[in-house]
């Protein structure tokens, strides 16, 4: 997970500095890492036994909707 996180941070820094992507677009995308952590903990550590499914689905929905709003926003 550490290598993946470092790669993501490096990619975001590259996008902001070299490609000129606004931070307002990059910042909400960092919240999607919570979805990866949720999936990994559910599968690897068998946390589906204690997972609050409806709450996890609502949180996932908000993260995805936020990403869609940011991705489709006009400058």
C-alpha positions in Angstrom: 0.0 0.0 0.0 2.9 2.4 0.7 4.3 2.1 -2.8 0.9 2.7 -4.3 0.3 5.8 -2.1 3.7 7.2 -3.0 3.0 6.7 -6.7 -0.3 8.4 -6.4 1.2 11.4 -4.6 3.9 11.6 -7.1 1.4 11.5 -10.0 -0.7 14.2 -8.4 2.4 16.4 -7.9 3.4 15.9 -11.5 -0.2 16.7 -12.7 -0.2 20.0 -10.8 3.3 21.1 -11.6 4.0 19.9 -15.1 0.6 19.6 -16.6 -1.0 22.6 -14.9 -4.0 20.6 -13.6 -5.8 22.8 -10.9 -5.6 21.6 -7.4 -9.4 21.9 -7.1 -9.6 18.9 -9.5 -6.9 16.8 -7.9 -8.0 17.2 -4.3 -11.4 15.5 -4.5 -9.8 12.6 -6.3 -7.6 11.9 -3.3 -10.7 10.9 -1.4 -11.1 7.9 -3.7 -8.2 6.3 -1.8 -10.8 5.6 0.9 -12.6 3.3 -1.5 -9.4 1.3 -2.2 -8.7 1.0 1.6 -12.3 -0.1 2.2 -12.0 -2.8 -0.5 -8.7 -4.0 0.7 -9.7 -4.2 4.3 -12.9 -6.0 3.4 -11.2 -8.6 1.3 -7.8 -9.0 3.0 -8.8 -8.7 6.7 -12.3 -10.2 6.4 -14.0 -7.0 7.7 -17.1 -7.7 5.7 -18.4 -9.5 8.8 -18.6 -6.3 10.8 -19.0 -3.8 7.9 -22.0 -1.5 8.0 -23.1 -2.1 4.4 -25.6 0.8 4.0 -23.2 3.3 5.5 -20.4 2.1 3.3 -22.6 2.3 0.2 -23.8 5.9 1.0 -20.2 7.0 1.6 -19.1 5.4 -1.7 -22.0 7.1 -3.5 -21.0 10.5 -2.1 -17.3 10.0 -3.2 -18.3 8.9 -6.7 -20.8 11.7 -7.1 -18.2 14.2 -5.9 -15.7 12.9 -8.4 -18.3 13.1 -11.2 -19.2 16.7 -10.3 -15.6 17.8 -10.3 -14.8 15.9 -13.5 -17.7 17.5 -15.4 -17.4 21.0 -14.0 -16.6 23.8 -16.5 -13.7 26.1 -15.9 
